[in-house]
Amino acid sequence: MLLSISEKAKKELFVSLFHLIKSCTNAISMVFKDDHIYIQGMDKCHICLFDIKIMSDWFSRYEKKEGDQESICITTSMFHTVISMVTDNHSLVLEYEGDPETLNIKCINDQGKKADFDKFFNIPLCEIEEDYFSVPEIDYAVEFEMNSKKISDIITQLNIFGEVLNITCCCEEKIMFKSDGTIGNMTVEVSTDDLSEFALAEEGKTLNICFGLNYLHKMCINTKLANDIHISLSNDMPLRIKYDLGKGSHCVFYLAPKSDD
């Protein structure tokens, strides 16, 4: 198995993606299909699920050989540390053969610049239980798309005041975000006119739902994955946050709502 990433923007996106993943879990399984990579995992409390698909043509080079192990398990913190060492002048290369015990990672200077040396890494693989969940299609009550920097700033500020985010929406005019804590409370009114997209499935129905702000903060803090974040909501259903990575690739997070107790 061999894949490489040469474009600067995609290298940054790939590193940012695993920065996000390592905040959720210590280890993941990467499944290398003929035409895409698939990653699914949950946090240790089983509150947050992430579902990632990166198409083969997203990469500069993608080669899967007959006989190569389809799935490998990596420690997310070490993997992120290593790939973070790639520079603008490097191509990032991941490579292994057969049924490996280690993953080879290379940062190859193919830009003709003398400032950056070639770097070679060999990290051990790990073993984890691979349980995959089939995520059903849901007709959400509210769907909207918002600038990733704006939503990141809002979640970061709300996280100062409390541990729980309350989201309400009862019309096509605005969405309310609120958090309460011992130091006070904060409310943010977002006009639907300021959103890239907004869709309300059923007029007159009120959306009122709560989520853990710490988890949302982890899911929204990295603004390099996409310019906009697509968010889907329904009462008593997991929140869905989708990042469009381009070329049919995506990263989706599902977060369970907070219960009344």
SVG drawing of the C-alpha trace seen along z (x, -y; Angstrom):
<svg xmlns="http://www.w3.org/2000/svg" viewBox="-47 -38 67 50">
<polyline fill="none" stroke="black" stroke-width="0.4" points="0.0,0.0 1.3,-3.4 -0.2,-6.9 1.3,-10.3 0.1,-13.9 2.0,-16.7 -0.4,-19.7 0.2,-22.1 -3.5,-22.6 -4.2,-18.9 -1.2,-18.2 -2.5,-20.9 -6.0,-19.4 -4.7,-15.8 -2.7,-16.9 -5.7,-19.0 -8.0,-16.0 -5.8,-13.8 -5.4,-16.6 -9.2,-16.4 -9.3,-12.6 -6.6,-12.4 -8.7,-14.6 -11.5,-12.0 -9.6,-8.7 -6.2,-7.1 -6.3,-4.6 -8.1,-4.1 -8.3,-1.6 -7.6,-2.8 -9.2,-0.7 -7.7,-1.0 -10.3,-0.1 -9.6,-0.1 -11.0,-3.6 -11.0,-5.2 -9.8,-5.2 -12.4,-4.6 -12.1,-5.5 -14.7,-5.2 -14.3,-5.5 -15.8,-6.6 -14.6,-8.4 -14.2,-6.3 -17.5,-7.4 -19.4,-6.4 -20.9,-9.9 -19.2,-11.0 -18.9,-9.0 -16.8,-10.1 -17.1,-8.7 -14.5,-9.6 -14.2,-8.7 -11.3,-10.0 -11.4,-9.0 -8.3,-7.7 -8.1,-10.5 -7.9,-13.0 -4.3,-11.9 -1.4,-12.7 -0.7,-8.9 -2.7,-6.0 -1.7,-2.4 -3.1,0.7 -1.3,4.0 -2.7,7.5 -1.8,9.2 -1.5,6.0 -3.4,5.9 -6.6,3.9 -6.8,2.5 -4.1,1.2 -4.5,-0.2 -2.5,-3.3 -2.0,-5.3 -3.5,-8.7 -1.2,-10.9 2.0,-9.4 0.7,-9.4 -0.3,-13.0 3.1,-14.0 4.9,-12.4 2.8,-13.8 3.0,-17.2 6.7,-17.3 5.9,-17.6 6.8,-21.0 5.7,-22.9 8.6,-21.4 7.9,-17.8 5.6,-15.2 4.0,-13.1 4.2,-9.4 2.6,-6.5 3.7,-3.0 3.5,0.7 3.6,4.1 1.7,7.4 0.7,7.9 2.9,5.3 3.9,4.6 4.9,1.1 3.9,-1.8 6.6,-3.7 6.1,-7.4 8.3,-9.6 8.6,-13.4 10.4,-13.6 11.8,-16.9 10.8,-16.9 10.7,-20.6 14.4,-21.1 14.8,-23.3 17.8,-22.6 16.4,-23.9 14.3,-20.8 15.9,-17.4 14.2,-14.0 12.8,-12.4 11.9,-8.8 9.8,-7.3 8.8,-3.8 6.0,-3.6 4.6,-0.4 1.0,0.6 -1.4,1.5 -4.4,3.8 -7.9,2.6 -11.4,4.0 -12.9,3.0 -16.6,2.5 -18.3,0.5 -21.7,-1.1 -24.2,-1.5 -25.3,-5.1 -29.0,-5.4 -30.2,-8.2 -32.1,-10.8 -34.5,-13.5 -33.3,-16.3 -35.7,-19.0 -33.1,-21.8 -30.1,-21.9 -27.7,-24.8 -24.3,-25.7 -22.1,-28.2 -18.5,-29.6 -16.2,-27.3 -14.3,-30.3 -17.5,-31.9 -19.0,-28.7 -15.6,-27.9 -15.5,-31.3 -19.0,-31.0 -18.5,-27.5 -15.2,-28.6 -16.9,-31.6 -19.9,-29.6 -17.6,-27.0 -16.3,-29.6 -19.7,-30.0 -20.9,-26.4 -20.6,-22.8 -23.9,-22.4 -25.0,-24.1 -28.7,-24.7 -29.8,-25.2 -33.3,-26.5 -35.0,-27.3 -38.7,-27.8 -38.8,-29.9 -36.8,-30.7 -35.4,-33.9 -32.8,-32.9 -31.1,-30.1 -30.3,-30.6 -27.2,-29.2 -27.0,-29.5 -24.8,-28.2 -25.3,-28.7 -22.8,-28.4 -21.8,-29.7 -20.2,-32.8 -23.2,-33.7 -24.7,-32.9 -24.2,-33.7 -26.6,-33.7 -25.8,-34.1 -28.5,-34.9 -27.6,-33.8 -29.8,-35.2 -30.5,-32.7 -29.7,-35.4 -26.1,-35.2 -25.9,-31.4 -24.6,-30.0 -27.6,-27.6 -30.7,-27.1 -33.5,-24.6 -36.4,-24.0 -38.3,-20.8 -41.5,-21.6 -42.7,-25.1 -44.1,-25.8 -42.2,-23.0 -39.7,-24.1 -36.3,-22.7 -34.9,-22.6 -31.9,-20.4 -28.8,-20.3 -25.2,-19.0 -22.0,-18.8 -19.9,-21.9 -16.6,-20.1 -17.3,-17.7 -18.6,-20.4 -15.5,-22.4 -13.3,-19.5 -15.3,-19.0 -15.4,-22.6 -12.1,-24.1 -10.1,-23.2 -11.0,-25.6 -8.6,-24.2 -10.8,-21.3 -13.3,-23.4 -14.4,-26.9 -18.0,-26.0 -19.5,-23.4 -22.8,-21.7 -24.8,-21.1 -28.0,-19.0 -30.3,-18.9 -33.5,-17.2 -35.0,-16.8 -33.8,-13.8 -31.4,-12.8 -27.6,-13.0 -26.3,-16.2 -24.4,-15.8 -21.5,-18.0 -20.1,-17.4 -16.9,-18.7 -16.7,-18.5 -13.0,-17.6 -13.4,-17.9 -13.4,-15.3 -16.3,-13.4 -14.4,-13.0 -15.9,-14.0 -15.5,-13.9 -18.7,-13.5 -19.2,-13.7 -22.3,-12.6 -22.8,-13.8 -25.5,-12.3 -27.7,-14.9 -27.6,-15.5 -30.4,-13.8 -32.5,-15.7 -31.0,-13.7"/>
</svg>
